[in-house]
Amino acid sequence: MLRMYEVPGSIPGISILPASHPDTSLRKRRASEQKKQHEEEDCFILHFEIKVWGTEWPLEADTGHAASLSDECRTHGRGPVMLCRFMSRTCGACGGVVMGGAQSQRERRGGQYMMLSFNTSIVQRGEQLSLCRWRSMDPSPCPHELHHHPVDTMAPGQVFEVTVHTSPGPTSGTFNRLWLNLIGSQGETPPLRVNQGKHHLLAGSACPVLVQVDSSLGRLVLVRLRLEAQAGCPNLDWHCSRVEVRRLAEGSGSRPEDPETQVFLCDRWLRAADGDVTLRSGKLMLQQDETDEKLKQRRLEQLQLQQKRFRWATFVEGAPRCMDAKSLSELGPNFSYSHNSLNLNLHYLKGFVGRAEAWTSFSELEMVLTHSAQQNSTAMFIRSHWMDDWYFGHQCLNGCNPLMLRQTRLLPPRLSVTSDMLRPFLPEDSSLEKELQKGTVYLLDYEVLDGVAGNVINGKQTYLSAPLCLLHLNRQQQLVPIAIQLQQTPGPDNPVFLSSDPGCDWLLAKIWVHSADFQCHQLMSHYLRTHMLGELFCMATLRQLADIHPLHQLLMPHVRTALQINFQARAWLLAKDGLFDKAVGCGLQALPIVLSRASQRIHYRSLCIPEDLSDRGVDTLPQNYYAQDALRVWHALHRFVVSWVDLYYSADSDVQQDSELQHWIDDINTHGFTHDSGFPRVFQTKAEVSKFVTMIVFTCSALHAAVNFSQVDFSLWMPNCPTSMMRPPPQVKGSVTEEDIVSFLPEVSSTCRVLMMLAQLSKPSVDFVPLCHYKEALFRDDAHRRLLEEVQAELKTVSEDICERNSGLELPYPYLIPRLIDNSVGI
């Protein structure tokens, strides 16, 4: 008859000693009783004390071998079950058989067999164990035993059915040991080994385990997990999906108390180095809605830990700050990812990288383009139209940098033009003043580059300019350039080039504008406004919003990847001997100047699409496909975010009382900008929060898609986006020939190095996540799923409408098709 006894609490300090331990009686017994199959196995001595019927006896047990497993015992118990023979004596109270205390060899041989269940699977020498309970095979239990330890109940004990789920990814499993504690409002269980026996933490697996406690835990609030490296096995990270817990009974034979399963979501990588990791169940929650003291404490401790781990550092003075990390490994597996791009054909560009000399002619450039871009219809279209004025204006609206153009109703004093000078390019019945008043005059101003020295590439000095370019929306609804001044300070050596000037003069002036635009696109529109801001928002979210906060969970899929890609950019692209150092006009000396100046010019309104387009006066321009698509995507995202915020904030007062939210925006302001950026200082209303969160999601997804995935298309024909200029800006008109224009362009090696990098950066990952599609399990919750279905349906309609429009365009604009937009700044 199998009898079960519950040990009152965990008994620590059980030591496993080697068989060479000086116990002569044990050695004699081993020599006489050990079976042949155990001859090669170690014999251990377990020294511990177990409390039975209110009296303590030291027990000595020869386990024979590591563990004798019993299916029946494993069904009811925890850990391995050791079949041990113990010494016995008669109970002084009732005459029953009591384990322990036998002295003679005859009593040893007649001892009772007991099943001991431990919190581990394989006993190692020198290991500290926790004894959970023991079972007796005694066919004649004494009445004293029954009185003190009823067989059918474990009052006031509880039994929990726990299932630990490993995520299905092929590398999600681990060899490491997993220890688990259940934490309730009134206490917690000792650590329990989960993966033992036949149960392993395999990819996609579920490890079931029963947890028995001898006193009430109260309401279950947390699950604690800890990975422990296993000797002789690789110390692999483990991706835990979730832990499910169900309270089975108050005691053996009673009815299930909690028929519903509590789910403790993890959905992240865990490492042995992480130590204890606690999971909580339930829905997302604001800080002020927490009622359980343990959960409040856990929330606070988590944020304190995050603030120690994610520390601020400065990359460029005056620009948004970044994460303090010395190596990529510091990010850990949850912030690391691999980017596998679609197959790239760089074969025809690689062979030119070692050629540090000027291009010989436009014909040579065309030859390289034909080989390397034969499948790129956009690049081939640009090659055919790049000299046309109408295309110049089209690219200002729909190129890879649609953020520079703005309407002007007052000419900047630095631009040395007159009404008479521009009259030939305006309608006969109009004037410059009338056109300014009508709002048909637009300006490109690259003053952020004023006075910045060019890089030295392959031992040769390169040059930068800070052009001013005036454009006019003519009556054919074409936006065309009419005047270009290559430097900010007017003077006799800084002429204004007009569209009526000789062809080579006018073409070279437009090339200088394109080169300046390349520098501003890469550093301002792309790196600063999407990458650096994405990292700023990610850092503040990790440091100030607990993982249970609804905005933390909404934002992390959009900002998480910024940490790794920005670290790599700082280490490779923007570092010594990196791409900017070796091949770009804005080298390492110019880079901090431009980033700092550009940061001073960022304003909150310029990051919010409706305000930005309206403030720049480009929202109603015909054929501005970027503006049309950006507005539709913004409004779809905003409706989604408003609905998400409504789930958790009932009123504006909830926003004002959310201390984590207020600390979050304060962290962003403190470490984002040194000037008055117009960012909210505090949040007062739900509408303010919704708008700000929409801005973050759009910036890190749609805006990044528009300025990143388009860049190779507009750069493959290099004269359209020169990365540097090898001669200074012309100071007079009429002195330039077509051959001269080629000598201004970047050399062969730097051209091909940049194009190869842009080709890699412009290709989405083969496993990229489309906008508003989420892999995280919490988005499958009913309320969240409904919101996702709504926004995904709206974005699907937007995608279909854009594709239908593009089908009728000679040069389509595909960069803001929602199904092609990456959910985050992943490249």
N, C-alpha and C positions, 0 to 999 in steps of 0.2 A: 504493500500500500504506500503510495506516494503522499507524504505529508509536507506541507509548506509552512515555513516560519519566516516572519518578516524581521529583519534586523532593524532595531530602532536607530535610524539615521546611518549616515555613511561612517564607516570605521576606517580611518586613515592609517597609514604607516605599515601596511602589509609589505614585507620585503621578500623578494625572491632571491634565495642564496644558491650558489653553485653546489653541485653534489659533493664536492670535496669538503663541505662543511663538517667539522669534527663531531659527528654524532655516531658513535659506534653502534648503537642499537639500530639506527636507520641503515647503516651500511650492512649490518648482518641481515636485516630484513630484506634489503634489496638483493643481497646475494642468494637468499633462500627462496624468495617469492617472485622475483621479477621474471616475466615471461620472455621468451626468445625474441618476440617482435619488438620488445622495448630495449634490447641490449644496446642499441646505438643511440638511444635517446637520453637526454639529460634527466637526472632525478633532482627535484627541487625540494627544499624545505620551506614551508610557509609558516612564519612566526606571526601570530596575531592573537588578539583576544576577542572573544565573541560573547555577548551578554545573552544568556539563556535563562529564562525563568527568574530573573532578578539577581542572578549570581554570576560572577565572572570566573571563567576557567581558561587558563592558557591551553590552546589546542595545537597539536603538532600533526601535520598530515603529509603523508607521502603521496604525491600526485602521480607518481609513476612516469607520466609524460605530460606534455604541455596542457592538453585539454581532451577530455573524453566527452564528446558532444552527444546530446540526446535530443531528438526532435521534440519529444514531449516537453522536456524542460525548456527548450528554446522557445516553444510556443508561449510559455507562461513567464519566462524569466528574461533577464537582461545579460548580455555579454556571454562569454563562454561558460559552459557548465563543467566543473571539474568533479569527477567521481573520486572521492577521497575516502579512505578508511580511517576512522577516528577511534581513539580509546574511549571506553565507556565505563560508567560506574552507576551504582544505584542511587536514586534520588532520596535524600534523607527525609524529605517532607512526605513523600507518598510511596516510596519504594519503587517508583518507575525508573526506567533506564535513562540515564543522563549522559550526554556526550562529554568526554574529557575526564582526566584524572586517573586513568588506568596506568599501572606501573609495570606489570609483569608482561613477559613475552606472550604468555597464554592469553591474557586479557587483550593484548594488542591484536592477536590473530582473530579474536572473537569480537572485535570492535564493530560498531555499526557503520554502514555506508551512508554518506551524505552527499548531496549535490550542492556545491557552492557556486553561486553565480556572481561574476565579477564584471566591472565596467571596462573590460578589454577583451580582445579575442585571443591574442597569442601572448603568453606570459614570457617576458624577457627578464634576464638576470638583472638584478638591481632595480627593477621597475617598481614604482609605488602604485598600489592598486587600491580601489575602493570596493569593499564588500557590500553587496546589495542585500542578499538574503541567502538562506540555506534551506535545503530540503532533506528530509530524512526518509530512508527506505525502511525504517523500523516497522515491522508488521504489528507491533504491540505498543502503541503510544500510551504514555501514562496519563491518567486523569488530570494530574497536575498540569501537564502540557496543554490539555484541552481547555482547562480552566483559564489559563493565562494567554493562550494563543489559539483561538478558535480556528478550525481548519477552513471554514467556508467564508470567512470574512477577514478583512485587514483594516478594521476600523482604527483610526479614522482615515485610512489610506485612500489613495486615488490611483486610477489607472488611466494612462493616456496612450492613445495610438498615434504615433508620430510617423510621418512619411517624408523623407528628404528627397527632393527631386533635383537631379542634375540636368542642366540645359542640354538640348539635343545637338549642339555643334560638335563637329568631329574631334575637337581638341578640348572639350569641356571637362573631361574626366580627370582624375588624379589618383596617384597611389597613396597620398597622404592619409593619415588617420584623421577622422573627424570626430570631435567631441561636441556634445550638445547639452545645454542646460535649459530647463523650462523655468521661467521666472514669473511668479504670480504676485498678486498684491499683498500676500501674506508670507511669502517665502519663495525658495527656489530649490530645485533638485541639484544633487551633486552632478559633476560631469559624467556623461554617459557616452561610451564609444558607440558610434553608429555603424560604420562600415566594418563588419567582421564576419567571419565564417564565409558563407556563400554570397554575402552582400558586399558589393563593391560600388565605388562612385564612378560608374561608367557613363559615358555620354548618353543622355536620354533615359537614364535609369531612375528607378524609385527605390529607395532603401527604407523598408518598413522597420519600425522598432517600437517596442512597448516600454513605457516609462512608468514605474511604480513608485509611489511615495507613501510614507507612513503617516503623513500629516497633511492637512489641507493646504494647498497653495493659494486658495482664494481664487480670484479672477485671474486667468492667464493673460499676461500683458506683453511679455517679451520672450523671444527665443535667442539664446546665446550660442554662437557657433565658434569653434576654434579648430584650425587645421594644425596638424603636427606632422613634421617630416618623419618618414619611416626609414630607418637605417637600411642601407643597401638599395634603396629605390630613388628614382629621380624626384626632386622636390618640385612638382608641377603645380601651377595655379589651377584652381577649380572654379568653374562657372556654375553657381548655384541658381536654379530657377526659383524655387520656393520651398518652404517647409509647411506641411499641413499637419494640424494637430486636432485630434478629436478626443474628448474626455469620455472614456468608455463607462466607467462605473465608480461608485464610491467604495465598493468592495466586491469581492467575488460573488457572483450570483445576483447582484442588483441590476436594475435597469440602467441603460445609458442615460447619463444626465444631460449631455449636450449633443443631440443627434447631428447638429450642424458642425461642419468642419471649419476651424479657424485657419485662414491662409496667411502665412507670413511671407510676403514677397521679398525676394532678394534680387534676382535678375542682374547679377553682377559677378565679377571675378573676385575670388577670395584667395589670399596667400597665407602661408604659414607665418610670414613676417608681420601680418596684420594683427596678430594676437586675437583678442576677443572681439567679435563682431555681433552686434545685437540687431535683431529684426523685430519689427512690430507688425501687428495685423491691423485690419480696419481700413477705413477710407482716409484719404488725404485730409489734412486738418490744419487750421490756422493755430498760431501759438496761443491766442487768447481763448481758444475753445478747448484746450487741454484741461482735463479734470483730475487725472491720475498723477500722483506725485512722482512715481517712478518714471512715467513717460515724460513728464516735464523735465526731470533730471537728465534722462537719457538724451532729450532734445538739446538741452544746454551743453552737455558734455560732447555731443557730436559736433556742434558748432565750434566749440573751443578747440577740439582736435583738428577740425578742418582749417581753422585760422592758423594753427601752428604748421600744418602741412603745406597749405597754399599761401605762400608769402609773396608780398609785392616786391618787385624790382623795377629798375629804370633802364630802359634800352636807349631812349633818346630824351634828353631834358626838354620839358615842355610838351611832350606827347603822352598819350595814354600809357599807363604803366603795364607791365607784363608779369608773368610768373617767374619767381626766383628758382631757377633750376640749373644745375651744372651738367646734367646728363639726361638723356631721354629716358633712361631707366627709372628716374625719380618720379615720372608720371604714373607709373604702375599700369597694370593691364587694363583698367577701366577707362584710361584716357589715352591708350595706344591703339593703333589700328594699322593695317597694311592697305596700301592703295594699289590696286592692280588695274592699270588702264587697259583700254582696248588696244589691240595691236596697232603699233605706230610704224610707219614706214619712214625711218630716218636715214635710210641707206644712202640716198643721194646727197644728203647734207653732211654726213660724217666725214666724207673724204676731203671737204674743204676747210675743216677746222684748223689744220696746220698751216694754212696759207695766209700769212700776215702781210697782205698787200692789197692795194686798191683794186676794185673791179675795173675791168678794161673798157666795158661799154654796157649800154642798156641791153644789147643783144645777149651778152653773157648772163646777165640777170634773168632774162627771159628763158634762156636755156635751163637754168637751174630751177626756175619756177615750173616749167613744163614737166620736168622729171619729178619734182617733189610735191606738186600740187595738182596733178592731173585729175584727181578725183574731187577736188575742192572747187565747186562751182562758184562760190562766193569770191574766192581768191582770183579766179580767172575773170570774173566779171569786173573786179576792181582793176585788174591789169588793163582792161579795155577802156575804163572810164575814169581812171584816177586823175587825169589832167582836166576833166570837165568841171566847170565851176558848180554846176548843179549837183554833181556828185559830192563835191567838197562839203556843201551844206547838208546834203543827205547824211553824210557820215557824222557830222556834228550832232545830228539827232538820233541816228540809229547805229552808230559805230560802237566800238568797245568802250568809248568814254563819252556817254551822253550827258554828263553832269556839268560840263563847263559852260555851255552856251546860256546866255541870259539876255532878255530884252532890255533895251536901254532907252530912256526918254531924254537923257542928257549926256552929251558926249564927254568922256573923261578928259580932263585938261591935259593929260600927258599925250593924248593922241593929236598929232599936228595935222588936222584936216580942216578944210573950210567948206562952206556950202557950195561955192563955185567949183571947187575941186571935184565934188561928188555929183554935181548936177547931171553930167552925161549918163550916169548909171541909174537915174531915177525917172519916173514917168514925166513926160513933157509938161503936164499940167500941175506938177507938184514941186516940192522943194525939200531940202533936208529937214527944215524945221517942221513942215507938215508931216513928213514921214515919221519923224520922231514922235510927234503928237499922236499919230495914228497907231503907233506901236509896231511898226514894220521894220524897225532897225534893231539889230542884235549884235552882241559883242562877245568875243572871246578875249579874255585877259589873263595872261600867264605871268602876272607880276610876282608870283611866289618864287619865280626863278631869277628875279632881278639881282644882278651882281654875283650870282653863284658861279664859281669856277668850274670849268669842264674837267673831266677825268683825263688821266694819261693812260692810253691803251696801246699795248705793244710798243711802249717807248715813245709814243707820239701824242702830242697834246690834242685834245678835242675841245669843242666849243659848245656853249649853251647860249640861247637867247631867251628873252622874255617878251614875246610878241604881243601886240594888240591887233586884233582883226575885226573889222567891221563888216557885217553881213546885212543884206536887205532881202525882205520877202517881196518878190516882184508880183506883178499881176497874173503871171502864169502859175502862181502859188509855189514858186521855186525859191528856196533860200540860197542866195549866192553871195560869195565874198566880193566886196567892192574896194576895200582898202586894207593894207597890212603895213604896220610899222614894227620892225624887228626888235627894237629895244624900247625901254620905258621912257628914257629921257629924250625929248625931241632935240634936234640939232641938225646942222648941215651934213654931218657924217652918218645921219640916221634917217634916210629918206623914207617917204611913205610910198609904197608900191601900190599901183592901181591896176585894176583888171584890164585897162587899156594899154598898159605898158607892153614892151616887146615880150614875146612868148616865153623866152628863157628867164627873163627877170621875174615875171609873174609866177611862173612855175617854181622857181627856186624859193621865192617868198612863201608860197604855200607849203613847200617841203619843210622850211624852217618852222612853220606853224605845226606841221605834223610831228616834227621831232620834239618840240616843246610839249605837245600834247602827249607823246609817248612817255616822257618823264613824269608828267602830272598824273597820267593814267595809272602807271605802275605804282607810284609812291603814295598818291593821294586817293584817287578814286578806288583803287584796288586794295593796296596793302593797308593804308590807314583806315579807310571808311568801312571795310569789311573785316579784314583780319585783325587789326589791332583793336577795333571796337568789339569784335566777337570775343577776343580774349579778355578784354575788360569786363564784359558782361558775364562771361563764364566764371572768372575769378570772384567777382562780387556775389554771384549766385551760390557758389560753393562755400564761401566764407560766411554768408549772412542768412541764407534761406535753408532751413533744415530740410533733409531729404523728404520729409513727410509734407512739406509745404506744397500746396497745389501749383504755385508758380515755379518752384524748383523743378518739379516733374515735367511741366509743360516746356520749360526753356532748355533743359539739358540736352535733349536730342538735337537742338539747333546750335548749341554753342560748344558742346563737349570737345569736338575735334579741333577747335581753334588752338588748344594748348599744344598739341603735338605739331601741327603744321606750322605754327608760328615759331616754335623752338627750332624746327628744321630750317625755316627761312632765315632766322637769325644766325644759325650755325653755318649755313651753306651759301645761300643766295646773297645775303647782306653782310657777309664776313670777309675778312682778308682772303684773297685768292678766290673768292666766290664770283658769281656771274656779274654782279654790279661792279665789283672791283676790276674785273678783267674785260668787260665788254659793253658797259652802259655809260652813256654820257654823264649821268649823275652818279659819280663814284662814291667811295666811302667818305670823302671830305664833304661832298655836297649833300649826301643823304641826311645827316642829322639836321642840317639847316633847313632843307625843304620840308622834312617831316614836322619839325617844330613850328615853322611858319604855317604850314597847312593845318596843323592842329588848332592854332589860334583863330583860324577862319571857319572852323566847324561850329555850326549852330544847330540847336535841336530841331528847328523848323526845316533845315536842309536835309535832315534824316527822315522826315515824315513826308511820304510821297505826295499827298495832295497839296500840302503847303509848299513843298519844294518846287513842284511843277508850276504852281500858281505864282509863287514869288519870282521865279525866273521867266515867267511869261511864255512858257513853251507848252502849256497844257492844251491849248487849242490850235496849235500849229498843224496844218494838214500834213499827212504822211509822217507824223511823229509816232511811229509804231511802238517805240519804247514807252512813251508816255501813255498811250492807249492801253497797252498790256499791263504796265506797272500799276496803273490805277485799278484795273479789274482784279489783279492779284491782291493788291493791298486791301481792297474792300472785302474780298472773300476772307482774307486772314483776319481782318478786323471784326467781322461778324462772328467768326469762330472764337476769337479771344474774348469778345464781350460775353458770349454764352458761357465760356469757361469761367470767367470771373464771376458771373452771376451764380454759378453753382456753389461758390464758397463765400462770397461777400453778399450778404443780404441787403446791406445799406452802406452809405458812405461812411457812417460811423465805424463800421467794421474795418474799413481801410485805415482810418485814422488811429484805431487802436492796435493795429498790427505792427508790433515793434520790430519784428524781423523785416518786414517790408520797408519800414522807414530807415532801418540800418542799412538795408541793401542799396537804396537810392543814395544814401549818404556816402557809402563806400564808392559808388560809381562816380559821384561828383568829386570826392576827395582825390581819387587816383586817376580820374579821367582827364580833367582839363584844368589848366591854371588860370583860365579866363572865365568870364561869365558866358557859359555856353548856352544858356537858356533852358538847360535841363531842369526839371522840377527839383526844388530843394527838399520838399516833402510831398507826399501824396495826400490829397484831401478827398478825392472822389474816386468812385469806380471808373468813371470815364477817363480820368487821367491815367489810371493804372492800365486800362485796356489799350489806350493809345500808345503808351510807352512800350508795353509788351509786344504789340503789333509791330512797332518800329524795330525791335530787336529781331523778331522772327523774320521780317522782310529783309533786313540788312544782312542777316547771316544765311539767307537762302536765295531769294529772288534777286536782290541787288548783286550779290556775289556771282550768281549765274550770268547776269547781264554783262558784268565787267570782266569776268574771268573766261568763260567758255567761248567768248567771241573773239578773244585777242589773236589767236593764230590766224583766223580767217582774214583779218585786216592787216596782218603783218607779213604774210608770206610774200606778197609783193613788197619787198623792203622799202622802195622809195615812198610808199604810202605811209610808213611808220618808221622812219630812221631812228635807230637806237642811239646814235651819236652823230656829230657832224665834224668832219676832219679839217674844215677851213672856217675861219671867222665869218660872221655875217657880212655881206657886201655893204660898202659904205657909199657906193655910187650906182647909178643905173646905167644900163647899156654895155656892160663889160663882160657879160656872161654868155658862153656858148653851151651847146648840149654836152660837149666833152667836159667842159668845166663843171657842169652839174654832177656828173658822175664822180668827180674828184672830191666833192663835198660829202659824199655818202660814206657810211662806215665801211671799214675794210672787210674783206671776205671772211676771215676767221671769226671776227666778233659778230658779223651778221649771222653766220651759220650757228654759232654757239647759242645766241639768243633765240633763233628760230627753233632749234632743237628743244630748248627748255620750254618755250611757249607751246610747242606741240604737245609736250607731256602735260603741262598745266591745263591745257584746254580740253583734255579728254576726261570725261567722267569715269569713275570706277565702274568695273563690270557689275559690281554688286551695290551700286549707290541706292540710297533710299529716296524716293520721290517726295516732293513737298507734301506735308501733312499726312504722310504714311509713317507709322511708328511701330517699331518692333517690340517696344516695352510692354510687358504684360498688363500694366495698370490701364493702358488705353483700351483694353478689351472689356473693362467694366461697363455695365449697361449704360450708365449716364454718359460716360466718355465716348462710348462707341456710337451713340446716337449723334453726338456732336461731330464726330469724325465722318460719319456717313453723310452728314449734311455738307460739310466743307469739301469733302472729296467729290461729291456730286457736283457742287458748284464749280470746282476747279476742273473737273472733267468737261463741263460745258465750255469753260473758258478755253481749254485746250482745243476742243473741236472747232470753236469759232475762229481761233487764231490760225489753225491749219487750213480752214476754208478760205480765210482771207489771203493767206500766203500762197495758196494755189493760183491766185490771179496776179501775183506780183512778179515782176522780172527779177527783183532781188528780195527774197523773203526775209522776214525778221523772226527767227525761231527761238531766240534766247530766253524768252519768258513764257514759253509753252509750259504750263505747270507740270505736266508729266515728265518733262526733261529737266526740271529744276531740282537740284540736290537739296536735301533737307538742311544741310549745314555747310560750313566752310571746311570742306574736307580736302581741298587741294589748292 
